[in-house]
Each structure stands twice: as C-alpha cells, then as structure tokens.
C-alpha cells in the first residue's frame, strides 16, 4: 500500500501530517537516500527507507490514551487563532506524538481518545466501526415525550440526514434537563445541530463513553494510558474478524 509521504510518517506514529509536510518541504526527509520535498510523494509504508535528518524512521511503540477534555480547549495540535489546545494538558508528560481520535468542539467536554496508531484511530472514527458514542447533554428546557420522539426521528440539515440513535431524559430541575444521547455516527456538531433545529439551547455537552470505554471518574483535564484490556475490548469491536 502506498500513501503520500507525509501520511506515511504520520502512520509511523512520529508526527502529524502537517508537521511531517513541513519537514519534507524543508528538505529534512529522504527516501532510499534521496531527499524528497513533495509531501504527497507516493511512498510505501513498508519497503522504503525513510530518514529524518539522517536518522531512519521506524514504527513507534503504540500509545493509547484517554483524556477528559475540559470546555474551552481546541482539539488540535495548533490553532490559527492562538487558542489553547488539548496539548497543554500533556506538556511535560514525556509522551510520543499523539493525535486525537475524532473531535470534540471547543465548547464540548468529556472523553477524548489520543494515539499514535493512525490505523486504530481511523477505524474508530469510521461510521462502520460499530462504536456508539454516548453523551450527557444539559438543555435549556424541560422536554416532553413528543419532543424526545422528534429528536430521535432526526432532521434534514444542509443536505445531511441527522438522527440521534437514542435519546432519553436522565434528570430535570425546575427549568433545565439532562439528556443521554447516543450516536452511531459522528457528523460535525451533530447533536448541537439537531437540538438547534428545535430551538433547544445546549448548556453543557459531555461525552461519557466511546463504545465499551467509559469516562468514569477521570478528573477534568486529567488523562490516563489505556490498559491492555481497554484496547482489546475496542479492538474486538472495530476489528471483529481480525483473528
């Protein structure tokens, strides 16, 4: 299998595609002894010798991490507007380069996976993964059964069909309620777009589970390395016929 050179470096778990592209364009990367300056150069993931500043690049040890993302951080390595990113939470941790698995927007909170195993990340993010994502959402009204049914039915928005796999009320106060929402796909700002179609304001949106992996008691802003059993349970879902 051949990919663009920057993508191959990313798949090795060494850097993001954008960072790898900068290295390539600066003339720091060679393939089989020849400097390559095109980030899209077709390159074999195996069988070609890739070096950075003369040092051969090899597959890094796989790292899988769960993070409890706080509201207000951007899910990216760098932000053009200079906003704080999730990587501020990993500073000084002596971790290899890790990429987020999917996204949580700036205003959203909760469980975010990170890894340097790009194929694992792609499998989890794929709609075919079979991994449901569970969210707790605080809204600015008290829903009735008809509204919950309408939310489950979904909407058409900008040419996309947006539906919520399941919606149920968790608890309510005098003016606000918490819903549990489960998605079996992950379209951009899907929950917020569906709720906005019914003029429902989102006060908080917290992802609490990805497939079998629960956020649990992980403190806000904290992270933990996934245990081998955690990774195995996810692998059983995204690659059921691997063995």
Buried (B, 14 or more C-beta within 10 A) or exposed (E): EEBBBBBBBBBBBBBBBEBBBBBBBEEBBBBEEEEBEEBEBEBEBEEBEBBBEEEEBEEEEEBBBBBBBBBEBBBBBEEEEEEEBBBEBBEEEEBEBBBBBBBBEBEBBBBBBBBBBBEBBEBBBEEEBBBBBBBBBBBEBEBEEEBBEBBBEBBEBEEEEBBBBBBEBEEBEEEBBBBBBBBBBBBEBBBBBBBBBEEBEBEBBBBBBBBEBBBEEBEBBEBEEBEEEBBEBBBBBBEEEEE
